[in-house]
Amino acid sequence: MRTYQVQPGKAGEFLQMYQASGLPIISRYARLIGCWTKESGVLNSTVFIWAYDDLGHRTSQRALLAQDAEWSAFVPRMLPYLVHQESVFLNPVAFSPLT
């Protein structure tokens, strides 16, 4: 789960830029489960859930992403929007519908 807190009033612009430019790149390395904006808690935040087989798979895919020249060119475009980011690795339990 990746959460981006963006500059106030910039969420729509951030999401349009991310969808058009970042999503096609990162989708080569991870499967998007969903994307949400927060209406409570830390506001001006967007939450992405990306699927990987396990933590090892995430580590190897993120290493490949870091080597991708298109992603390296995209990241500086994203940074001015960000106030804070957080990554959390979630392990599904046996009864989770998203296993």
Secondary structure, 3 states (H helix, E strand, C coil): CEEEEECCCCHHHHHHHHHHHHHHHHCCCCEEEEEEECCCCCCCEEEEEEECCCHHHHHHHHHHHHHCHHHHHHHHHHHHHEEEEEECCCCCCCCCCCC
